Amino acid sequence: MRKKLLSLGAIAMDIVLNSHDLPKDDGFALIQSEKMLPGGSASNVSVCAAHLGMDVYQTGKVGDDETGREFLRTLKDDGVNERYVAVKKNGTTLHTYIITAPGGKHCIFANPGDSVWALEPEELPVDLMDSMDIFYNDMFSPKAALWLAKEAVRQNKPVIYNMQCVPSFMERCGTSMQEIEEMMGLCTVFVSGREGYMEMTGETDCRKAMKILQEKYHIKDGVICTTGGDGAIWLKEEEIQVPAYGIKAVDTTGAGDSFLGGLIYAYFYEKREKKEALDFANATAAIKCMQEGPRSRASVEQVQKFRDSVKREL
């Protein structure tokens, strides 16, 4: 029986502008193409996990605008169950403008709208977590995220917290430091990039920062730092580091989301060891980076074929 993943967080549509370069201050860059694609970090994780074979349910909130309707349509097309996504009447859906350039370079401008962080627990079924096996969130819509996390902990189900945006940015989006710390005390695994660790601790060495947070919050399965081209580090009692795959990146947008989808599948669904799970997640992210767009639709067989083609020792 397939395990059910419930994902809550940033759900959006992305307007992707492909350019010859990222413009400098007061500079110009030519747009070579532009297109609207489904995105949003949490829904990117959902789509990745669904294509790896998990039974995935998305929750969150969109507006009833054209962007929201298109998002729900594409989410369903990608194999993710959208029944728990709330729709705000006369609301505006989160959408982003992603500028990409050769070599995998990109920057993102976000129009938050008025829906993505507004989901309330009362808008969800009271027994929603009862039918799920794993809960993933990035603390957009913090009240709903904390309620679901507490329900998951009460039922002894894993909670993955991805700090995709640093606390100072999250505070601008309506998520307080107090709420972030509460989630840190609930999660089974905490994941962040270097910037999140640095802002949480004031420590520029990510390894020292990871140790500080693990000792402070005693996170059950430990903390993970994603380090881009350097791979990923997992720390609990011991440190495990797995390097990234050396590839020629086409588009790194969504690489971290694909990493998380691969990690959730490998570690929480297949129960692989930490080092093996990190390597699988790195491979999933690498495949995404060799393709345009923010989402990975790779199957387990495709990820394994890619890993076999490299044949590196763990």
C-alpha positions as CSV (number, residue, x, y, z in Angstrom):
1,M,0.0,0.0,0.0
2,R,1.4,3.4,-1.0
3,K,2.1,5.9,1.8
4,K,0.2,9.1,1.6
5,L,2.1,12.4,1.7
6,L,0.4,15.6,2.7
7,S,2.2,18.8,1.5
8,L,1.4,22.3,2.7
9,G,3.2,25.5,1.7
10,A,4.0,27.7,-1.2
11,I,1.9,26.9,-4.2
12,A,2.1,29.2,-7.2
13,M,2.4,29.8,-10.9
14,D,5.7,30.9,-12.3
15,I,6.3,33.3,-15.2
16,V,9.7,32.1,-16.5
17,L,11.7,34.7,-18.5
18,N,14.7,33.2,-20.3
19,S,17.4,35.7,-20.8
20,H,21.0,35.9,-22.1
21,D,22.2,37.2,-18.7
22,L,20.9,38.5,-15.4
23,P,20.9,42.3,-15.6
24,K,23.3,44.4,-13.5
25,D,22.2,47.5,-11.6
26,D,20.6,49.9,-14.1
27,G,21.5,47.5,-16.9
28,F,19.6,45.7,-19.6
29,A,19.1,42.0,-20.6
30,L,17.1,40.6,-23.5
31,I,14.3,38.2,-22.9
32,Q,14.6,35.3,-25.3
33,S,11.4,33.6,-24.3
34,E,8.7,33.7,-21.7
35,K,6.1,31.2,-20.5
36,M,3.9,30.5,-17.6
37,L,4.6,27.2,-15.7
38,P,3.1,25.7,-12.6
39,G,5.4,26.0,-9.6
40,G,5.6,26.9,-5.9
41,S,8.1,25.2,-3.7
42,A,5.6,22.9,-1.8
43,S,3.8,21.9,-5.0
44,N,7.1,21.2,-6.7
45,V,8.0,18.8,-3.9
46,S,4.5,17.2,-4.3
47,V,4.9,16.7,-8.0
48,C,8.4,15.2,-7.6
49,A,7.2,12.7,-4.9
50,A,4.1,11.8,-7.0
51,H,6.2,10.9,-10.0
52,L,8.4,8.8,-7.8
53,G,5.3,6.8,-6.9
54,M,3.9,8.3,-3.7
55,D,0.3,9.1,-3.1
56,V,0.4,12.8,-2.7
57,Y,-2.2,15.3,-1.4
58,Q,-1.6,19.1,-1.7
59,T,-3.1,21.6,0.7
60,G,-2.7,25.3,0.9
61,K,-4.7,28.3,-0.5
62,V,-5.1,29.9,-3.9
63,G,-7.3,32.7,-5.2
64,D,-10.2,32.1,-7.5
65,D,-8.4,34.1,-10.2
66,E,-7.2,32.6,-13.6
67,T,-3.8,31.9,-12.1
68,G,-5.4,29.8,-9.3
69,R,-7.6,27.9,-11.7
70,E,-4.7,27.1,-13.9
71,F,-2.6,26.0,-11.0
72,L,-5.2,23.5,-9.8
73,R,-5.6,22.1,-13.3
74,T,-1.9,21.5,-13.8
75,L,-1.5,20.1,-10.3
76,K,-4.1,17.4,-11.0
77,D,-2.5,16.7,-14.4
78,D,0.8,16.1,-12.6
79,G,-0.8,13.3,-10.5
80,V,-1.3,15.3,-7.2
81,N,-4.7,15.2,-5.4
82,E,-5.8,18.8,-5.1
83,R,-9.0,18.2,-3.0
84,Y,-7.6,19.9,0.1
85,V,-6.5,23.1,-1.6
86,A,-8.8,26.0,-0.4
87,V,-9.9,28.7,-2.8
88,K,-10.3,32.3,-1.6
89,K,-13.2,34.2,-3.1
90,N,-11.9,37.3,-5.0
91,G,-8.4,36.2,-4.0
92,T,-5.0,36.6,-5.7
93,T,-2.8,33.5,-6.2
94,L,0.9,33.6,-5.4
95,H,2.8,34.0,-8.6
96,T,6.5,34.5,-9.3
97,Y,8.7,36.0,-12.0
98,I,11.8,33.8,-12.6
99,I,14.6,35.2,-14.7
100,T,17.0,32.5,-15.9
101,A,20.3,32.8,-17.7
102,P,22.9,30.4,-19.1
103,G,24.8,28.2,-16.6
104,G,21.8,27.7,-14.4
105,K,21.8,31.2,-13.0
106,H,18.4,32.6,-11.9
107,C,16.7,35.1,-9.7
108,I,13.1,35.2,-8.5
109,F,10.6,38.0,-7.8
110,A,7.4,36.9,-5.9
111,N,4.0,38.5,-5.9
112,P,2.5,36.9,-2.8
113,G,-1.1,37.8,-3.5
114,D,-3.4,37.5,-0.5
115,S,-4.0,33.7,-0.3
116,V,-0.9,31.6,0.1
117,W,-0.4,32.2,3.9
118,A,-4.0,32.6,4.8
119,L,-5.1,29.0,5.2
120,E,-6.7,28.4,8.6
121,P,-7.1,25.0,10.3
122,E,-10.9,25.4,10.3
123,E,-10.8,25.2,6.5
124,L,-9.5,21.7,6.6
125,P,-11.2,18.4,7.7
126,V,-10.6,17.9,11.4
127,D,-9.4,14.3,10.7
128,L,-7.2,15.1,7.7
129,M,-4.0,13.9,9.2
130,D,-5.7,10.6,10.3
131,S,-5.6,9.4,6.7
132,M,-2.0,10.6,5.9
133,D,1.3,9.0,6.7
134,I,3.8,11.9,6.2
135,F,3.5,15.7,6.6
136,Y,5.7,18.1,4.7
137,N,5.6,21.9,5.1
138,D,7.5,25.1,4.6
139,M,5.6,27.3,7.1
140,F,3.5,29.3,4.6
141,S,0.1,29.4,6.3
142,P,1.7,28.9,9.7
143,K,-1.4,28.3,11.8
144,A,-2.5,25.4,9.5
145,A,1.1,24.1,9.4
146,L,1.4,24.0,13.1
147,W,-2.0,22.4,13.6
148,L,-1.2,19.6,11.2
149,A,2.3,19.1,12.6
150,K,0.9,18.7,16.1
151,E,-1.7,16.2,14.8
152,A,1.1,14.3,13.0
153,V,3.3,14.2,16.2
154,R,0.3,13.0,18.2
155,Q,-0.1,10.2,15.8
156,N,3.6,9.4,15.7
157,K,3.9,10.4,12.0
158,P,6.9,12.2,10.5
159,V,7.0,15.9,10.0
160,I,9.5,17.4,7.5
161,Y,10.1,21.2,7.9
162,N,11.8,22.9,4.9
163,M,13.0,26.4,5.7
164,Q,13.0,27.5,2.1
165,C,13.1,31.1,3.0
166,V,15.1,32.7,5.8
167,P,13.2,33.8,9.0
168,S,13.4,37.5,8.2
169,F,11.7,37.0,4.9
170,M,9.1,34.7,6.4
171,E,8.3,37.4,9.0
172,R,7.5,39.7,6.0
173,C,5.1,36.9,4.8
174,G,3.3,36.6,8.2
175,T,5.2,33.8,9.8
176,S,6.8,34.8,13.2
177,M,10.0,33.6,14.7
178,Q,8.0,32.2,17.5
179,E,6.0,30.0,15.1
180,I,9.2,28.9,13.3
181,E,10.7,27.8,16.6
182,E,7.5,26.0,17.5
183,M,7.8,24.0,14.2
184,M,11.5,23.3,14.9
185,G,10.3,21.6,18.1
186,L,7.8,19.5,16.3
187,C,9.6,18.3,13.1
188,T,11.2,15.0,12.6
189,V,13.7,16.4,10.1
190,F,14.7,20.0,9.5
191,V,16.1,21.1,6.1
192,S,17.6,24.4,5.1
193,G,20.3,26.0,3.0
194,R,23.3,27.8,4.4
195,E,21.5,31.1,4.7
196,G,18.8,29.7,6.9
197,Y,21.3,28.2,9.3
198,M,23.3,31.4,9.4
199,E,20.4,33.6,10.2
200,M,19.0,31.2,12.8
201,T,22.4,31.1,14.7
202,G,24.6,33.9,13.5
203,E,27.2,31.3,12.7
204,T,28.8,31.4,9.2
205,D,30.1,27.9,9.3
206,C,27.1,25.7,8.4
207,R,28.4,22.7,10.3
208,K,28.7,24.6,13.5
209,A,25.2,26.1,12.9
210,M,23.7,22.7,12.3
211,K,25.2,21.5,15.6
212,I,23.8,24.5,17.4
213,L,20.3,23.9,16.2
214,Q,20.4,20.1,16.7
215,E,21.5,20.6,20.3
216,K,18.9,23.3,20.9
217,Y,15.9,21.5,19.4
218,H,16.8,17.8,19.6
219,I,15.2,17.1,16.3
220,K,14.4,13.4,16.1
221,D,16.1,12.4,12.9
222,G,18.5,15.4,12.7
223,V,19.1,18.4,10.5
224,I,20.1,18.7,6.8
225,C,21.9,21.5,5.1
226,T,21.6,21.7,1.3
227,T,24.8,23.2,-0.1
228,G,24.1,23.5,-3.8
229,G,27.0,22.3,-5.9
230,D,28.7,20.8,-2.8
231,G,25.8,18.4,-2.1
232,A,24.1,17.9,1.2
233,I,25.0,17.3,4.9
234,W,23.0,15.4,7.4
235,L,23.7,15.7,11.1
236,K,22.4,13.9,14.1
237,E,24.9,12.2,16.4
238,E,27.3,11.9,13.4
239,E,27.8,13.9,10.2
240,I,27.0,12.5,6.8
241,Q,28.0,14.4,3.7
242,V,27.2,13.3,0.2
243,P,28.5,15.3,-2.8
244,A,26.4,16.7,-5.6
245,Y,26.5,15.1,-9.0
246,G,28.7,16.9,-11.5
247,I,26.5,18.0,-14.3
248,K,26.1,20.8,-16.8
249,A,23.1,22.6,-15.4
250,V,20.5,24.0,-17.7
251,D,18.1,25.5,-15.1
252,T,18.6,25.1,-11.3
253,T,15.1,26.5,-10.5
254,G,13.4,23.9,-8.2
255,A,16.5,21.9,-7.6
256,G,16.0,22.1,-3.8
257,D,12.4,21.1,-4.2
258,S,13.4,18.0,-6.2
259,F,16.0,17.2,-3.6
260,L,13.2,17.2,-1.0
261,G,10.9,15.0,-3.1
262,G,13.7,12.5,-3.6
263,L,14.6,12.6,0.1
264,I,11.0,12.1,1.3
265,Y,10.6,9.1,-1.1
266,A,13.9,7.5,-0.3
267,Y,14.0,8.0,3.5
268,F,10.4,8.0,4.6
269,Y,8.8,5.8,2.0
270,E,11.5,3.3,1.1
271,K,13.3,3.5,4.5
272,R,16.7,3.8,3.0
273,E,19.7,4.7,5.2
274,K,20.6,8.4,5.5
275,K,23.6,8.3,3.1
276,E,21.7,6.4,0.5
277,A,18.7,8.7,0.8
278,L,20.9,11.8,0.4
279,D,22.5,10.3,-2.7
280,F,19.1,9.5,-4.2
281,A,17.9,13.0,-3.4
282,N,21.0,14.6,-5.0
283,A,20.4,12.5,-8.1
284,T,16.8,13.6,-8.3
285,A,18.0,17.3,-8.1
286,A,20.6,16.7,-10.7
287,I,18.1,15.4,-13.2
288,K,15.9,18.4,-12.6
289,C,18.9,20.8,-13.2
290,M,19.5,19.3,-16.7
291,Q,16.0,20.3,-17.7
292,E,14.1,23.6,-17.9
293,G,11.3,24.4,-15.6
294,P,10.9,24.2,-11.8
295,R,9.5,20.7,-11.5
296,S,11.0,17.2,-11.7
297,R,8.9,14.4,-13.2
298,A,11.5,11.7,-13.1
299,S,10.5,8.2,-12.1
300,V,12.4,6.0,-9.7
301,E,13.7,4.0,-12.7
302,Q,15.0,7.2,-14.3
303,V,16.7,8.3,-11.1
304,Q,18.3,4.9,-10.6
305,K,19.4,4.8,-14.3
306,F,21.1,8.2,-13.8
307,R,22.9,7.0,-10.6
308,D,24.0,3.8,-12.4
309,S,25.5,5.8,-15.2
310,V,27.7,7.6,-12.8
311,K,28.6,4.6,-10.6
312,R,30.2,6.4,-7.7
313,E,31.0,4.9,-4.3
314,L,29.1,6.1,-1.3
